[in-house]
Amino acid sequence: MTATDVRGADWYAEDLSGREHTAVAFSAVDLTEATGTGAVFTDCSFTDCKLALVELADAAFVNCRFTGCSFFAAVLTDCKLVGAAFDRCTFDQLTVSRGDWSFAVLPGADLRRATFQGTRLREADLTGLFGAGATLRDVDLSAADLTGADLTGADLRGSDLAGLDPRQVRLGGARIDAVQAVVLATALGLRVGDDA
């Protein structure tokens, strides 16, 4: 439950370094081109906010909810979004480097033009994900729910696919490495090896 409301604020290009907000409801706030290191948002909600072109490092959005927000060309480096939930958000050209998105809720999210590199998405809800052509390199997807996800043509090299059921995910044309190929073959019940 939020305790404070911030509506229609203009935070365009502001430096958010070191700011801390708890239980704040942000509505229609313009954060376009905001920057900063170490900002912390806990139990906050963001509704119809613009986070386009933001560049944040070591920021934390813990148990936050995003509804109808734009992350166009945002760059998030080493950020923590554990338990964050997203609904009707856009992620066109989003770039996420490292960071922890474990338990994030992104059902049906369109990540087709997004890039995640070295990010933890453990136990994330990625059901129905639109990820065709996305880049998900060296991502920890252990125990993530990818049921019904479309990852056709996606770059999945180096990512943990141990929990992925290839019968429930569209993978045509996706790029994987040899280790992942064995993991997926095993998931399909195939026996890999030269032993008699």
PAMARKE-924369 format. One record per residue (C-alpha): residue number from 1; x, y, z. Coordinates in steps of 0.02 Angstrom, whole numbers, plus 50000, padded with zeros to 5 digits. Example, Ala and Ser with C-alpha at 12.3 -4.5 7.8 and 13.67 -1.06 7.14 Angstrom:
2
node nr:1 | px:50615 | py:49775 | pz:50390
node nr:2 | px:50684 | py:49947 | pz:50357
END
This chain:
196
node nr:1 | px:50000 | py:50000 | pz:50000
node nr:2 | px:50072 | py:50168 | pz:49949
node nr:3 | px:50080 | py:50312 | pz:50073
node nr:4 | px:50126 | py:50458 | pz:49961
node nr:5 | px:50068 | py:50514 | pz:49788
node nr:6 | px:50175 | py:50602 | pz:49658
node nr:7 | px:50071 | py:50652 | pz:49507
node nr:8 | px:50122 | py:50734 | pz:49344
node nr:9 | px:50294 | py:50784 | pz:49407
node nr:10 | px:50427 | py:50837 | pz:49282
node nr:11 | px:50588 | py:50747 | pz:49325
node nr:12 | px:50657 | py:50760 | pz:49149
node nr:13 | px:50846 | py:50731 | pz:49147
node nr:14 | px:50857 | py:50738 | pz:49336
node nr:15 | px:50999 | py:50657 | pz:49431
node nr:16 | px:50919 | py:50526 | pz:49544
node nr:17 | px:51083 | py:50475 | pz:49628
node nr:18 | px:51059 | py:50423 | pz:49808
node nr:19 | px:50872 | py:50460 | pz:49814
node nr:20 | px:50765 | py:50343 | pz:49918
node nr:21 | px:50576 | py:50322 | pz:49903
node nr:22 | px:50466 | py:50201 | pz:49998
node nr:23 | px:50281 | py:50165 | pz:49967
node nr:24 | px:50262 | py:50308 | pz:49842
node nr:25 | px:50133 | py:50305 | pz:49701
node nr:26 | px:50207 | py:50390 | pz:49547
node nr:27 | px:50078 | py:50435 | pz:49416
node nr:28 | px:50114 | py:50514 | pz:49245
node nr:29 | px:50288 | py:50566 | pz:49303
node nr:30 | px:50411 | py:50612 | pz:49164
node nr:31 | px:50579 | py:50531 | pz:49203
node nr:32 | px:50642 | py:50541 | pz:49024
node nr:33 | px:50833 | py:50548 | pz:49016
node nr:34 | px:50848 | py:50538 | pz:49205
node nr:35 | px:51017 | py:50474 | pz:49264
node nr:36 | px:51097 | py:50421 | pz:49426
node nr:37 | px:51180 | py:50292 | pz:49533
node nr:38 | px:51113 | py:50207 | pz:49688
node nr:39 | px:50931 | py:50265 | pz:49687
node nr:40 | px:50817 | py:50153 | pz:49790
node nr:41 | px:50630 | py:50131 | pz:49765
node nr:42 | px:50542 | py:50009 | pz:49883
node nr:43 | px:50359 | py:49955 | pz:49871
node nr:44 | px:50324 | py:50096 | pz:49747
node nr:45 | px:50203 | py:50099 | pz:49601
node nr:46 | px:50232 | py:50183 | pz:49433
node nr:47 | px:50080 | py:50215 | pz:49324
node nr:48 | px:50091 | py:50292 | pz:49149
node nr:49 | px:50267 | py:50354 | pz:49186
node nr:50 | px:50399 | py:50393 | pz:49055
node nr:51 | px:50565 | py:50307 | pz:49088
node nr:52 | px:50627 | py:50327 | pz:48910
node nr:53 | px:50814 | py:50352 | pz:48888
node nr:54 | px:50848 | py:50338 | pz:49074
node nr:55 | px:51024 | py:50283 | pz:49121
node nr:56 | px:51028 | py:50209 | pz:49294
node nr:57 | px:51165 | py:50109 | pz:49381
node nr:58 | px:51156 | py:50013 | pz:49545
node nr:59 | px:50975 | py:50068 | pz:49567
node nr:60 | px:50849 | py:49961 | pz:49660
node nr:61 | px:50664 | py:49945 | pz:49623
node nr:62 | px:50613 | py:49818 | pz:49755
node nr:63 | px:50436 | py:49749 | pz:49748
node nr:64 | px:50385 | py:49892 | pz:49634
node nr:65 | px:50242 | py:49888 | pz:49509
node nr:66 | px:50248 | py:49968 | pz:49336
node nr:67 | px:50087 | py:49994 | pz:49238
node nr:68 | px:50082 | py:50072 | pz:49065
node nr:69 | px:50260 | py:50136 | pz:49077
node nr:70 | px:50384 | py:50166 | pz:48934
node nr:71 | px:50563 | py:50104 | pz:48947
node nr:72 | px:50611 | py:50155 | pz:48770
node nr:73 | px:50801 | py:50148 | pz:48748
node nr:74 | px:50825 | py:50143 | pz:48937
node nr:75 | px:50993 | py:50080 | pz:49001
node nr:76 | px:50993 | py:49989 | pz:49168
node nr:77 | px:51162 | py:49930 | pz:49234
node nr:78 | px:51182 | py:49823 | pz:49390
node nr:79 | px:51005 | py:49866 | pz:49443
node nr:80 | px:50898 | py:49765 | pz:49563
node nr:81 | px:50716 | py:49735 | pz:49514
node nr:82 | px:50679 | py:49587 | pz:49626
node nr:83 | px:50493 | py:49552 | pz:49633
node nr:84 | px:50451 | py:49696 | pz:49515
node nr:85 | px:50289 | py:49676 | pz:49417
node nr:86 | px:50257 | py:49747 | pz:49243
node nr:87 | px:50089 | py:49768 | pz:49156
node nr:88 | px:50062 | py:49848 | pz:48985
node nr:89 | px:50238 | py:49921 | pz:48981
node nr:90 | px:50345 | py:49947 | pz:48826
node nr:91 | px:50528 | py:49894 | pz:48820
node nr:92 | px:50582 | py:49943 | pz:48645
node nr:93 | px:50774 | py:49954 | pz:48638
node nr:94 | px:50790 | py:49926 | pz:48825
node nr:95 | px:50967 | py:49874 | pz:48875
node nr:96 | px:50993 | py:49782 | pz:49039
node nr:97 | px:51170 | py:49738 | pz:49093
node nr:98 | px:51190 | py:49618 | pz:49239
node nr:99 | px:51079 | py:49656 | pz:49387
node nr:100 | px:50951 | py:49549 | pz:49478
node nr:101 | px:50772 | py:49532 | pz:49412
node nr:102 | px:50732 | py:49374 | pz:49510
node nr:103 | px:50546 | py:49344 | pz:49540
node nr:104 | px:50502 | py:49484 | pz:49418
node nr:105 | px:50328 | py:49470 | pz:49343
node nr:106 | px:50329 | py:49502 | pz:49154
node nr:107 | px:50188 | py:49396 | pz:49080
node nr:108 | px:50159 | py:49434 | pz:48896
node nr:109 | px:50295 | py:49567 | pz:48894
node nr:110 | px:50360 | py:49620 | pz:48723
node nr:111 | px:50550 | py:49605 | pz:48733
node nr:112 | px:50578 | py:49580 | pz:48547
node nr:113 | px:50694 | py:49729 | pz:48535
node nr:114 | px:50766 | py:49719 | pz:48710
node nr:115 | px:50938 | py:49660 | pz:48767
node nr:116 | px:50975 | py:49571 | pz:48931
node nr:117 | px:51158 | py:49527 | pz:48964
node nr:118 | px:51217 | py:49434 | pz:49119
node nr:119 | px:51054 | py:49467 | pz:49211
node nr:120 | px:50975 | py:49358 | pz:49345
node nr:121 | px:50794 | py:49315 | pz:49302
node nr:122 | px:50777 | py:49170 | pz:49424
node nr:123 | px:50598 | py:49115 | pz:49452
node nr:124 | px:50534 | py:49259 | pz:49347
node nr:125 | px:50360 | py:49247 | pz:49270
node nr:126 | px:50394 | py:49257 | pz:49083
node nr:127 | px:50238 | py:49165 | pz:49027
node nr:128 | px:50182 | py:49213 | pz:48852
node nr:129 | px:50337 | py:49320 | pz:48828
node nr:130 | px:50359 | py:49398 | pz:48655
node nr:131 | px:50546 | py:49377 | pz:48636
node nr:132 | px:50570 | py:49340 | pz:48452
node nr:133 | px:50737 | py:49414 | pz:48402
node nr:134 | px:50777 | py:49470 | pz:48579
node nr:135 | px:50952 | py:49458 | pz:48653
node nr:136 | px:50958 | py:49358 | pz:48814
node nr:137 | px:51144 | py:49321 | pz:48833
node nr:138 | px:51217 | py:49239 | pz:48988
node nr:139 | px:51051 | py:49260 | pz:49078
node nr:140 | px:51006 | py:49156 | pz:49231
node nr:141 | px:50834 | py:49087 | pz:49186
node nr:142 | px:50836 | py:48948 | pz:49316
node nr:143 | px:50659 | py:48906 | pz:49373
node nr:144 | px:50588 | py:49048 | pz:49265
node nr:145 | px:50416 | py:49010 | pz:49193
node nr:146 | px:50428 | py:49026 | pz:49003
node nr:147 | px:50269 | py:48932 | pz:48962
node nr:148 | px:50201 | py:48993 | pz:48795
node nr:149 | px:50349 | py:49109 | pz:48764
node nr:150 | px:50404 | py:49151 | pz:48587
node nr:151 | px:50594 | py:49151 | pz:48575
node nr:152 | px:50610 | py:49120 | pz:48389
node nr:153 | px:50771 | py:49195 | pz:48323
node nr:154 | px:50823 | py:49251 | pz:48497
node nr:155 | px:51006 | py:49250 | pz:48550
node nr:156 | px:51007 | py:49138 | pz:48703
node nr:157 | px:51191 | py:49092 | pz:48707
node nr:158 | px:51262 | py:49065 | pz:48880
node nr:159 | px:51094 | py:49073 | pz:48967
node nr:160 | px:51033 | py:48943 | pz:49092
node nr:161 | px:50898 | py:48846 | pz:48999
node nr:162 | px:50889 | py:48700 | pz:49121
node nr:163 | px:50712 | py:48743 | pz:49173
node nr:164 | px:50648 | py:48775 | pz:48997
node nr:165 | px:50527 | py:48649 | pz:48921
node nr:166 | px:50562 | py:48657 | pz:48732
node nr:167 | px:50389 | py:48583 | pz:48700
node nr:168 | px:50306 | py:48736 | pz:48776
node nr:169 | px:50417 | py:48873 | pz:48701
node nr:170 | px:50440 | py:48927 | pz:48521
node nr:171 | px:50626 | py:48914 | pz:48485
node nr:172 | px:50642 | py:48905 | pz:48295
node nr:173 | px:50800 | py:48992 | pz:48235
node nr:174 | px:50858 | py:49037 | pz:48412
node nr:175 | px:51047 | py:49043 | pz:48438
node nr:176 | px:51114 | py:48926 | pz:48572
node nr:177 | px:51282 | py:48849 | pz:48613
node nr:178 | px:51332 | py:48666 | pz:48620
node nr:179 | px:51303 | py:48648 | pz:48807
node nr:180 | px:51127 | py:48718 | pz:48790
node nr:181 | px:51092 | py:48600 | pz:48645
node nr:182 | px:51128 | py:48452 | pz:48759
node nr:183 | px:51016 | py:48526 | pz:48895
node nr:184 | px:50871 | py:48548 | pz:48774
node nr:185 | px:50896 | py:48375 | pz:48697
node nr:186 | px:50893 | py:48299 | pz:48870
node nr:187 | px:50734 | py:48395 | pz:48911
node nr:188 | px:50655 | py:48313 | pz:48759
node nr:189 | px:50702 | py:48143 | pz:48826
node nr:190 | px:50844 | py:48112 | pz:48705
node nr:191 | px:51003 | py:48022 | pz:48756
node nr:192 | px:51159 | py:48116 | pz:48709
node nr:193 | px:51327 | py:48027 | pz:48694
node nr:194 | px:51426 | py:47890 | pz:48609
node nr:195 | px:51411 | py:47759 | pz:48745
node nr:196 | px:51343 | py:47592 | pz:48693
END
